[in-house]
Amino acid sequence: MAAGDDAVPGARVPPERAHTRQRRGAGGRWLVWALRAVVWAALLIVGYRGVVAIVTESPKATPVIAPPVSTSSSGFPAALAEAYALQFGDVYLNFSPATSAQRAGALAAFLPPGADSQLGWNGGGSQQLQSEQVASITVQNSHHAIVTLLALISGHMMELGVPIYSADGGLVVSGEPALLPAPARVTPPTPPAAASDPATQTELTGQLPSFFQAYASGDQATLSRFLVSGAQVTGLGGAVTFSSISQLEVPVGGATRHITVTVVWNMAGTAPKSRPGAKNSPVSAAPAGLEMTYEMTVVQQNGSWDVKAIGASTTQASGPP
């Protein structure tokens, strides 16, 4: 082979060597074309399957989100049962012999078939429900719960336990209700006495009446004159008028103080109308006065105390005005 490669250009190659080279070259080209055909076939198969998968793939369904249902963890419809018990209590806790037939008809909508139409009432006496609210609900399982109502009945506060049964989206009062005692009255602890600031208390006694007059009227332009810059305080819109400050408590502190103020409001539209010839005492002729206690944050600036915030108080002011 080395001698053949080094041959002089133009020299004749022996016939047997030329024949051997031609056959080796032809065989290599045939193998290359065969491999190319295999690769192209594979690519065509892969592409075909991809196109078929895209065309035939069914679109994914958009998930349907069910609206939220107010139920307890057990599946009991707690919110619906509370509203249902309120409606039942309005019928059950009112009775009078004169309206017994109407009461029986109204109760029938809440009771299972065959239940006592008056649900235990013997038909005598009268009772009036003045107000009621849901106090709590005790869910026993997916079908049973007790809804407790806090009711004011003929001047007495009581609780009423109402058994509710739920099934297939419906509700029914499953048994006779039970009267329960109202929450016990407790005595709050006496707050510790704080050192007062008589000098600042005197200053505020002279300034606060003007603020409360503006606060009662709801005139925002006037009210803003008594406020710290940026304070958000809205007045009462004329629902009351200012009468006096009955108590004021001002603790010792710096330029910002948290004070407690008890205000006497005159309630709008409560003065009784005098009848011709009737003698009314000065007290009965006056509008209704009502004490209310506020907690306030005041800030000393430019020689006066301006209001930063006002809200309800958890304690009663104990100092003199």
Stockholm file with secondary structure:
# STOCKHOLM 1.0

chainA/1-321         MAAGDDAVPGARVPPERAHTRQRRGAGGRWLVWALRAVVWAALLIVGYRGVVAIVTESPKATPVIAPPVSTSSSGFPAALAEAYALQFGDVYLNFSPATSAQRAGALAAFLPPGADSQLGWNGGGSQQLQSEQVASITVQNSHHAIVTLLALISGHMMELGVPIYSADGGLVVSGEPALLPAPARVTPPTPPAAASDPATQTELTGQLPSFFQAYASGDQATLSRFLVSGAQVTGLGGAVTFSSISQLEVPVGGATRHITVTVVWNMAGTAPKSRPGAKNSPVSAAPAGLEMTYEMTVVQQNGSWDVKAIGASTTQASGPP
#=GR chainA/1-321 SS CHHHHTCCTTCCCCHHHHHHHHHHHHHHHHHHHHHHHHHHHHHHHHHHHHHHHHHHCCCCCCCCCCCCCCCCTTSCCHHHHHHHHHHHHHHHTCBCGGGHHHHHHHHTTTSCTTSCTTTTCCSCSCBCEEEEEEEEEEECSSSEEEEEEEEEETTEEEEEEEEEEEETTEEEECSCCEEEECCCCCCCCCCCCCCBCHHHHHHHHHHHHHHHHHHHHTCHHHHGGGBCTTCCCCCCTTSEEEEEEEEEECBSCSSEEEEEEEEEEEETTCSCCCCTTCCCCHHHHSCCEEEEEEEEEEEEETTEEEEEEEEECSSCCCSCC
#=GC SS_cons         CHHHHTCCTTCCCCHHHHHHHHHHHHHHHHHHHHHHHHHHHHHHHHHHHHHHHHHHCCCCCCCCCCCCCCCCTTSCCHHHHHHHHHHHHHHHTCBCGGGHHHHHHHHTTTSCTTSCTTTTCCSCSCBCEEEEEEEEEEECSSSEEEEEEEEEETTEEEEEEEEEEEETTEEEECSCCEEEECCCCCCCCCCCCCCBCHHHHHHHHHHHHHHHHHHHHTCHHHHGGGBCTTCCCCCCTTSEEEEEEEEEECBSCSSEEEEEEEEEEEETTCSCCCCTTCCCCHHHHSCCEEEEEEEEEEEEETTEEEEEEEEECSSCCCSCC
//
